[in-house]
Amino acid sequence: MTFERWHPLTELEGMRKEMDRIWQELIPSSRIFTPVSTDVARPERGAARPIVDIIDRNEEVVIKADMPGVNREDIDISVQEDTLILKGEVKNGEGPPDESFVYSERNRRPYARAIELPVKIDAGNIMATLKDGVLTIHLPRAKDHGPKKIKVEVSEGAGH
């Protein structure tokens, strides 16, 4: 008889996915979504998850992420299918060699987060700004051309 090691977090993740599926069946709306994707681009081990606000506007979705201590050039934003991936690295300033921390609560880990987008976006026109440690990303909605009407031609002399 072989024993399998029990992984409670794997079981919890399965329960979360099942609850998401149930909610999607009850309220099939693009307004209800889970803003975290664990299937795509798992954040690196030990990375901090930036706190985010996701705002749905008429023409765009705006994401505001707290990333204190990260410089503009140390932020990486990418889009994979319907997921936005944020990464940022805190560069520690070099202090005097005889300086050591007595106590520290400030984040010195890299940031990483994958966010499932609630709508289709125009990835070619994403804009981002960083001000006072808050990263603001403007994601314009993709232009929906609506359903395409197809004209059916009838051939003369064709059988059924």
C-alpha positions as CSV (number, residue, x, y, z in Angstrom):
1,M,0.0,0.0,0.0
2,T,1.4,3.4,-1.0
3,F,0.6,6.6,0.8
4,E,0.2,10.0,-1.0
5,R,1.3,13.1,0.8
6,W,-1.7,15.4,1.5
7,H,-1.4,18.9,0.2
8,P,-4.1,21.0,1.8
9,L,-3.4,24.1,-0.3
10,T,-4.0,22.1,-3.5
11,E,-7.3,21.0,-2.1
12,L,-8.2,24.6,-1.1
13,E,-7.3,25.8,-4.6
14,G,-9.6,23.2,-6.1
15,M,-12.4,24.4,-3.8
16,R,-11.9,28.0,-4.9
17,K,-12.0,27.0,-8.6
18,E,-15.3,25.1,-8.0
19,M,-16.8,28.1,-6.2
20,D,-15.8,30.4,-9.1
21,R,-17.5,28.0,-11.5
22,I,-20.7,27.9,-9.4
23,W,-20.8,31.7,-9.2
24,Q,-20.2,32.0,-13.0
25,E,-23.2,29.7,-13.6
26,L,-25.4,31.6,-11.2
27,I,-24.4,35.1,-12.5
28,P,-22.9,34.7,-16.0
29,S,-21.7,38.3,-16.3
30,S,-18.4,39.8,-17.3
31,R,-18.8,42.0,-14.2
32,I,-18.2,39.1,-11.9
33,F,-14.7,37.8,-12.1
34,T,-11.8,36.6,-10.0
35,P,-9.0,39.2,-10.3
36,V,-6.3,36.6,-9.5
37,S,-5.1,33.9,-11.8
38,T,-3.1,31.1,-10.3
39,D,-2.9,29.0,-13.5
40,V,-0.9,31.6,-15.5
41,A,2.5,33.0,-14.4
42,R,2.6,32.0,-10.8
43,P,4.5,34.6,-8.9
44,E,8.0,33.7,-7.8
45,R,8.3,32.0,-4.4
46,G,8.8,34.7,-1.8
47,A,7.5,37.5,-3.9
48,A,5.0,40.0,-2.3
49,R,1.6,40.5,-3.9
50,P,0.9,44.1,-4.6
51,I,-2.5,45.3,-3.4
52,V,-4.7,46.3,-6.3
53,D,-7.9,48.2,-7.2
54,I,-9.5,47.2,-10.5
55,I,-11.9,49.9,-11.9
56,D,-14.2,49.2,-14.8
57,R,-14.8,52.4,-16.8
58,N,-16.8,52.7,-20.1
59,E,-13.8,52.6,-22.5
60,E,-11.1,51.1,-20.3
61,V,-10.2,49.1,-17.2
62,V,-7.8,50.8,-14.8
63,I,-5.7,48.9,-12.4
64,K,-4.0,50.6,-9.5
65,A,-1.3,48.6,-7.7
66,D,0.7,49.6,-4.6
67,M,4.4,49.0,-5.3
68,P,6.3,51.2,-2.8
69,G,10.0,51.3,-3.2
70,V,10.0,50.2,-6.9
71,N,11.5,52.4,-9.5
72,R,9.9,52.9,-12.9
73,E,12.7,51.0,-14.7
74,D,12.3,48.0,-12.4
75,I,8.7,47.3,-13.3
76,D,7.7,44.7,-15.8
77,I,4.1,44.6,-17.2
78,S,3.0,42.0,-19.7
79,V,-0.2,40.5,-21.0
80,Q,-0.7,36.8,-21.7
81,E,-4.1,36.0,-23.3
82,D,-6.6,37.4,-20.7
83,T,-4.1,37.9,-17.9
84,L,-2.1,40.9,-16.9
85,I,1.2,40.1,-15.2
86,L,2.9,42.6,-12.9
87,K,6.4,42.3,-11.6
88,G,8.6,44.8,-9.8
89,E,11.8,44.7,-7.9
90,V,12.8,46.7,-4.9
91,K,16.4,47.9,-5.2
92,N,17.8,48.3,-1.7
93,G,20.0,51.4,-1.2
94,E,23.5,50.8,0.0
95,G,24.0,52.3,3.4
96,P,27.2,52.6,5.4
97,P,29.0,49.3,5.9
98,D,28.7,49.6,9.7
99,E,24.8,50.0,9.5
100,S,22.6,47.1,10.4
101,F,18.8,46.9,11.1
102,V,17.6,46.5,14.7
103,Y,14.1,46.0,13.4
104,S,12.5,46.3,9.9
105,E,8.9,45.9,8.6
106,R,9.3,47.5,5.2
107,N,9.1,45.2,2.1
108,R,12.4,44.3,0.5
109,R,11.1,41.4,-1.6
110,P,10.2,41.6,-5.3
111,Y,6.5,42.1,-6.2
112,A,4.6,39.7,-8.5
113,R,1.0,39.3,-9.4
114,A,-1.1,37.8,-12.2
115,I,-4.5,39.5,-12.6
116,E,-7.3,37.9,-14.7
117,L,-8.8,40.7,-16.8
118,P,-12.6,41.0,-16.8
119,V,-12.9,42.1,-20.5
120,K,-11.0,41.8,-23.8
121,I,-8.4,44.6,-24.0
122,D,-6.4,46.3,-26.7
123,A,-2.9,45.2,-25.6
124,G,-1.2,47.6,-28.1
125,N,-2.5,50.7,-26.3
126,I,-1.8,50.0,-22.7
127,M,-0.4,52.9,-20.7
128,A,1.1,52.9,-17.3
129,T,2.3,55.5,-14.8
130,L,4.1,55.4,-11.5
131,K,3.5,58.1,-8.9
132,D,4.2,58.0,-5.1
133,G,4.5,54.2,-5.1
134,V,1.2,53.6,-6.9
135,L,1.3,52.0,-10.4
136,T,-1.7,53.0,-12.5
137,I,-2.3,50.9,-15.6
138,H,-4.9,52.0,-18.3
139,L,-6.1,49.0,-20.3
140,P,-8.4,50.2,-23.2
141,R,-11.2,47.8,-24.1
142,A,-10.8,46.0,-27.4
143,K,-13.2,47.4,-30.0
144,D,-16.1,44.9,-30.3
145,H,-17.4,44.8,-33.8
146,G,-20.5,42.9,-32.7
147,P,-21.9,39.8,-34.4
148,K,-21.0,39.5,-38.1
149,K,-23.9,39.0,-40.4
150,I,-23.4,36.3,-43.1
151,K,-25.4,36.4,-46.3
152,V,-26.4,33.0,-47.6
153,E,-26.5,32.7,-51.4
154,V,-28.9,30.3,-53.1
155,S,-27.6,28.4,-56.0
156,E,-29.9,27.8,-59.0
157,G,-30.5,24.2,-60.0
158,A,-28.9,22.7,-56.8
159,G,-30.6,19.8,-55.2
160,H,-31.9,19.8,-51.7
